[in-house]
Amino acid sequence: MVGPSTAERGERQQESSGPPPARGPGRRRLRAIAALAALLVLLGAGSVWVLYGSSWLRVEHVSVSGTRVLTPAEVRRAAAVPVGKPMISADMDAIEARLRRKLPRIDTVDVARSWPHGISLKVIERTPVLLIRKGVNFVEVDDDGVRFATVAQAPNGVPMLRLSASRTGPGAASFRRFGTDRLVREAVRVAGDLPAAVAKTARSVHVRTYDDITLELAGGRTVEWGSGEQGRAKARALTALMKASPGARHFDVSVPTAPASSGS
């Protein structure tokens, strides 16, 4: 067997003794990636410290807007915002829940961070459409039927509920069928559907039966409303009727397609 010639062995030695493959670009890439990763870690740690550990982004004040009956101080107390704590750790949902639980008068509230140092509370209060007498006090009821406050003095421009439904007599069947709670809800429904101009002059909503609800207005005027159904149509009919007969004393919109007025 003949081995490789001297020339072939020389060529192989030249090939094996050549310069190693270049590794510089790959190593530089690895170093760059490592440096970037270290930078990201430092930035993350710095961000966490700024948000949670530093004094730069802490709650310093709570602003309140939209109150009418409530005072800003009452809202702040109920909200119990953690002043002095990091802004990022303030729980917006928990603040809203406390406000709704402690202040039923609040209908909606928007709780938001006002960077870098504030929490804003934008409140919308419930508006009473009906009053229910409770001893010497008055319970305010909104148009959703929520009994949200008991006050010692009746607010102006809110009608009083008069419920004369009875377990006996002509209204007995209505009372047995619907019950007191349903009749009260119907009164709330009627009060919520009143035109704004009429609501301001309404003194009481008198409920005898489910479909016999009467409004008593200022100046001795009355409105036969009927049931709480078709409230918007009845409101439109009443507005038109009052414009057409400004001197009338009694208005009947129980059938809104055939309204009537009488007296002068």
C-alpha positions as CSV (number, residue, x, y, z in Angstrom):
1,M,0.0,0.0,0.0
2,V,1.5,3.3,-1.0
3,G,1.2,6.2,1.5
4,P,0.7,9.8,0.6
5,S,3.5,11.6,-1.2
6,T,5.7,14.2,0.3
7,A,3.8,16.9,-1.6
8,E,0.4,15.8,-0.3
9,R,1.7,15.8,3.3
10,G,3.0,19.3,2.8
11,E,-0.3,20.6,1.5
12,R,-2.2,19.0,4.5
13,Q,0.2,20.6,6.9
14,Q,-0.4,24.0,5.3
15,E,-4.1,23.6,5.5
16,S,-4.1,22.5,9.2
17,S,-1.7,25.3,10.2
18,G,-3.8,28.1,8.8
19,P,-5.3,31.0,11.0
20,P,-8.3,30.0,13.2
21,P,-11.7,31.2,12.2
22,A,-12.6,34.7,13.4
23,R,-14.6,34.8,16.7
24,G,-14.5,38.5,17.4
25,P,-18.0,39.6,16.1
26,G,-19.8,36.8,18.0
27,R,-18.1,37.6,21.3
28,R,-18.9,41.3,20.9
29,R,-22.5,40.4,20.3
30,L,-22.6,38.4,23.5
31,R,-21.0,41.2,25.5
32,A,-23.6,43.7,24.1
33,I,-26.5,41.4,25.0
34,A,-25.1,41.0,28.5
35,A,-24.7,44.7,28.9
36,L,-28.2,45.4,27.7
37,A,-29.7,42.8,30.0
38,A,-27.8,44.3,33.0
39,L,-29.1,47.8,31.9
40,L,-32.6,46.5,31.8
41,V,-32.3,45.0,35.2
42,L,-31.0,48.3,36.6
43,L,-33.8,50.3,34.9
44,G,-36.4,47.9,36.3
45,A,-35.0,48.1,39.8
46,G,-34.8,51.9,39.5
47,S,-38.4,52.1,38.3
48,V,-39.6,49.9,41.2
49,W,-37.7,52.1,43.7
50,V,-39.1,55.3,42.1
51,L,-42.7,54.0,42.3
52,Y,-42.6,52.3,45.7
53,G,-39.6,53.4,47.6
54,S,-38.9,57.0,46.8
55,S,-40.8,60.1,48.1
56,W,-41.3,61.4,44.6
57,L,-44.6,59.7,43.7
58,R,-46.6,59.6,46.9
59,V,-50.2,60.6,47.6
60,E,-50.2,64.2,48.9
61,H,-53.7,65.5,48.3
62,V,-57.2,64.3,47.4
63,S,-59.4,66.5,45.3
64,V,-63.3,66.2,45.3
65,S,-65.7,67.6,42.7
66,G,-69.4,67.3,41.9
67,T,-70.8,67.4,45.4
68,R,-74.1,69.1,46.1
69,V,-75.5,68.0,49.4
70,L,-72.4,66.1,50.6
71,T,-69.3,68.1,51.5
72,P,-65.8,67.4,50.1
73,A,-64.7,66.7,53.7
74,E,-67.4,63.9,54.0
75,V,-66.3,62.4,50.8
76,R,-62.6,62.4,51.8
77,R,-63.3,60.8,55.1
78,A,-65.4,58.0,53.5
79,A,-62.8,57.4,50.8
80,A,-60.0,57.0,53.3
81,V,-57.3,57.5,50.6
82,P,-53.9,56.4,52.0
83,V,-52.2,59.8,52.0
84,G,-48.4,59.5,52.2
85,K,-48.4,56.0,50.6
86,P,-47.0,55.4,47.1
87,M,-49.4,56.5,44.3
88,I,-49.0,53.2,42.5
89,S,-50.3,51.2,45.5
90,A,-53.5,53.2,46.0
91,D,-56.4,50.8,45.2
92,M,-58.9,52.7,43.1
93,D,-61.6,49.9,43.3
94,A,-61.3,49.7,47.1
95,I,-61.7,53.5,47.4
96,E,-64.8,53.4,45.2
97,A,-66.3,50.6,47.1
98,R,-65.8,52.5,50.4
99,L,-67.5,55.5,49.0
100,R,-70.5,53.6,47.8
101,R,-70.8,51.7,51.1
102,K,-70.5,54.6,53.4
103,L,-72.3,57.3,51.3
104,P,-75.4,55.8,49.6
105,R,-76.2,59.3,48.4
106,I,-73.4,58.8,45.8
107,D,-74.8,57.5,42.5
108,T,-71.5,57.3,40.5
109,V,-67.9,58.1,41.4
110,D,-64.8,58.3,39.2
111,V,-61.6,57.6,41.2
112,A,-58.4,58.4,39.3
113,R,-54.7,59.0,39.9
114,S,-53.7,62.6,39.2
115,W,-49.9,62.2,38.8
116,P,-47.6,62.9,40.4
117,H,-49.2,63.4,43.9
118,G,-53.0,63.5,43.7
119,I,-56.1,61.3,43.7
120,S,-59.2,62.8,42.2
121,L,-62.8,61.8,43.2
122,K,-65.5,63.0,40.7
123,V,-68.9,62.4,42.4
124,I,-72.4,62.4,41.0
125,E,-75.1,62.4,43.8
126,R,-78.5,60.8,43.6
127,T,-81.4,63.1,43.0
128,P,-84.6,62.5,45.0
129,V,-87.8,62.3,43.0
130,L,-90.0,61.3,45.9
131,L,-90.2,61.6,49.7
132,I,-91.5,59.0,52.1
133,R,-92.4,60.2,55.6
134,K,-90.7,58.2,58.4
135,G,-91.8,59.5,61.8
136,V,-90.6,63.1,61.9
137,N,-88.1,62.5,59.1
138,F,-88.2,62.0,55.4
139,V,-86.7,59.2,53.3
140,E,-85.3,60.4,49.9
141,V,-85.9,58.1,46.9
142,D,-84.3,58.4,43.5
143,D,-85.8,57.5,40.1
144,D,-84.4,54.0,40.4
145,G,-86.3,53.4,43.6
146,V,-83.2,53.6,45.8
147,R,-83.9,54.9,49.3
148,F,-80.6,56.6,49.8
149,A,-80.9,59.1,52.7
150,T,-83.1,60.0,55.6
151,V,-83.3,63.8,56.3
152,A,-84.9,65.9,59.0
153,Q,-86.1,68.6,56.5
154,A,-87.9,67.9,53.3
155,P,-86.0,69.3,50.3
156,N,-87.9,71.8,48.1
157,G,-89.4,70.7,44.9
158,V,-89.7,67.0,45.8
159,P,-93.3,65.5,46.1
160,M,-94.4,63.5,49.1
161,L,-95.8,60.0,48.8
162,R,-99.4,59.6,50.0
163,L,-100.3,55.9,50.0
164,S,-103.9,55.3,50.8
165,A,-104.3,51.8,49.4
166,S,-106.2,49.6,51.8
167,R,-106.6,45.9,52.5
168,T,-110.4,46.6,52.6
169,G,-112.7,48.6,50.5
170,P,-112.5,49.4,46.7
171,G,-108.7,49.2,46.6
172,A,-108.4,45.8,48.4
173,A,-108.0,43.8,45.2
174,S,-105.2,46.0,44.0
175,F,-103.5,45.9,47.4
176,R,-103.6,42.1,47.5
177,R,-102.3,41.8,44.0
178,F,-99.4,44.3,44.1
179,G,-98.6,44.9,47.7
180,T,-97.2,48.0,49.3
181,D,-93.7,47.8,47.8
182,R,-95.0,47.5,44.3
183,L,-97.3,50.5,44.7
184,V,-94.5,52.6,46.1
185,R,-92.3,51.7,43.1
186,E,-95.2,52.8,40.8
187,A,-95.3,56.1,42.7
188,V,-91.5,56.5,42.2
189,R,-92.0,55.6,38.5
190,V,-94.6,58.3,38.1
191,A,-92.5,60.9,39.9
192,G,-89.5,60.1,37.7
193,D,-91.5,60.6,34.5
194,L,-92.9,64.0,35.4
195,P,-91.8,66.9,33.2
196,A,-89.2,69.1,35.0
197,A,-91.6,72.1,35.2
198,V,-94.3,70.0,36.7
199,A,-92.0,68.2,39.1
200,K,-91.0,71.5,40.7
201,T,-94.6,72.3,41.6
202,A,-95.6,68.8,42.6
203,R,-96.6,68.5,46.3
204,S,-97.6,64.9,46.5
205,V,-98.1,61.6,44.6
206,H,-101.3,60.0,45.9
207,V,-101.6,56.3,45.3
208,R,-105.0,54.7,45.9
209,T,-104.6,51.6,43.6
210,Y,-102.1,50.5,41.0
211,D,-104.0,52.3,38.2
212,D,-105.3,55.2,40.3
213,I,-102.4,57.6,40.9
214,T,-103.0,61.3,41.3
215,L,-100.6,64.3,41.5
216,E,-101.3,67.3,43.7
217,L,-99.6,70.4,42.5
218,A,-99.1,73.9,43.9
219,G,-102.1,76.1,43.8
220,G,-104.6,73.3,44.4
221,R,-104.2,71.8,40.9
222,T,-104.5,68.1,40.4
223,V,-103.4,65.6,37.7
224,E,-105.1,62.3,37.2
225,W,-102.2,60.1,36.0
226,G,-103.7,56.6,36.2
227,S,-101.1,53.8,36.3
228,G,-97.4,54.3,36.0
229,E,-97.5,52.9,32.4
230,Q,-96.8,55.1,29.4
231,G,-95.2,57.6,31.6
232,R,-93.4,59.5,28.8
233,A,-96.4,59.8,26.7
234,K,-98.4,61.1,29.7
235,A,-95.7,63.6,30.4
236,R,-95.8,64.9,26.9
237,A,-99.6,65.1,27.0
238,L,-99.6,66.9,30.3
239,T,-97.1,69.5,29.0
240,A,-99.2,70.2,25.9
241,L,-102.4,70.3,28.0
242,M,-101.0,72.8,30.5
243,K,-99.9,75.1,27.6
244,A,-103.3,74.9,26.0
245,S,-105.2,75.4,29.2
246,P,-103.1,77.4,31.6
247,G,-106.0,78.3,33.8
248,A,-107.3,74.8,34.3
249,R,-107.4,73.2,37.8
250,H,-107.6,69.6,36.9
251,F,-105.8,67.6,34.2
252,D,-106.5,64.0,33.2
253,V,-103.7,62.2,31.2
254,S,-104.6,58.6,32.4
255,V,-105.3,58.0,28.7
256,P,-102.5,60.0,27.0
257,T,-104.1,59.8,23.6
258,A,-107.2,61.5,24.9
259,P,-106.1,64.0,27.6
260,A,-108.6,66.4,29.2
261,S,-108.7,69.4,31.4
262,S,-111.4,71.1,33.5
263,G,-112.0,73.9,36.0
264,S,-110.6,77.4,35.9
